[in-house]
Amino acid sequence: MIKNIAIVLFLRLLPTLLYLFWLWLARRHAAQRGNNAPGPDSFRDAPWLWLSIAGLALVIVSLLATPIVLRESGNPGTYIAPQYKDGKILPGHYDKK
């Protein structure tokens, strides 16, 4: 569950992280050349609406594409519960028959 939440949060923040990385690189490059730095003058002037829309679009696309890419069928098989045999616990698994 935590893994799924982390993936969704990462996809939601990815456009913002890429934008901030680009802004940092562009300002560093402009400082080396002595030019004016591109981008907004303050953190508040960043294109937050577009970054949010892009992050939301990534989450939606990933949620729609996951079943297509993984090609999971609706019936993974019969579930076999964990069992105790010969002093060892055998984990539960799906038996595809």
C-alpha positions in Angstrom: 0.0 0.0 0.0 2.8 2.4 0.9 4.6 1.5 -2.3 1.5 2.4 -4.4 1.1 5.7 -2.5 4.8 6.5 -3.1 4.5 5.8 -6.8 1.4 8.1 -7.1 3.1 10.9 -5.2 6.3 10.5 -7.2 4.3 10.8 -10.5 2.3 13.7 -9.1 5.5 15.6 -8.2 7.6 14.6 -11.2 6.8 17.6 -13.4 7.6 20.0 -10.6 10.9 18.2 -9.9 11.8 18.4 -13.6 10.8 22.0 -13.8 12.9 22.9 -10.7 15.9 21.0 -12.0 15.6 22.8 -15.4 15.3 26.1 -13.6 18.4 25.4 -11.5 20.4 24.3 -14.6 19.3 27.3 -16.6 20.2 29.8 -13.9 23.5 28.2 -13.3 24.3 28.3 -17.0 23.1 32.0 -17.2 25.3 32.9 -14.2 28.3 31.4 -15.9 27.7 33.4 -19.0 26.7 36.6 -17.2 23.2 36.6 -18.7 19.8 37.2 -17.1 18.4 34.0 -15.6 15.3 32.6 -17.3 12.2 31.6 -15.5 10.2 33.3 -12.7 11.8 35.7 -10.3 10.3 34.1 -7.3 9.0 30.7 -6.2 5.4 32.0 -6.2 5.6 33.0 -9.9 6.2 29.4 -11.0 3.5 27.8 -13.3 1.9 25.8 -10.5 -1.4 25.3 -12.3 0.3 23.7 -15.4 2.7 21.7 -13.2 -0.3 20.3 -11.2 -2.2 19.5 -14.4 0.9 17.7 -15.8 1.3 15.7 -12.6 -2.3 14.7 -12.5 -2.2 13.7 -16.2 0.8 11.4 -15.4 -1.1 9.8 -12.6 -4.2 9.2 -14.8 -2.1 7.8 -17.7 -0.2 5.5 -15.4 -3.4 4.2 -13.8 -5.0 3.6 -17.2 -1.8 2.0 -18.7 -0.9 -0.3 -15.9 -3.4 -3.1 -16.7 -2.6 -2.8 -20.4 1.2 -3.1 -19.9 1.0 -5.8 -17.3 -1.7 -7.7 -19.3 -3.2 -9.1 -16.1 -6.3 -11.2 -16.6 -9.2 -11.0 -14.2 -8.7 -14.6 -13.1 -5.1 -15.3 -11.8 -6.1 -18.8 -10.8 -7.0 -20.7 -7.6 -5.5 -19.3 -4.4 -3.6 -21.9 -2.3 -3.3 -20.7 1.3 0.0 -20.9 3.2 0.7 -24.4 4.5 3.0 -25.9 7.1 4.9 -29.0 5.8 7.9 -30.7 7.1 8.7 -28.0 9.6 8.6 -25.2 7.0 5.9 -22.7 6.1 5.1 -22.7 2.4 3.9 -19.3 1.2 0.5 -18.8 -0.3 0.3 -18.8 -4.1 -2.0 -18.9 -7.1 -2.3 -22.2 -8.9 -3.1 -21.7 -12.6 -5.0 -24.7 -13.8 
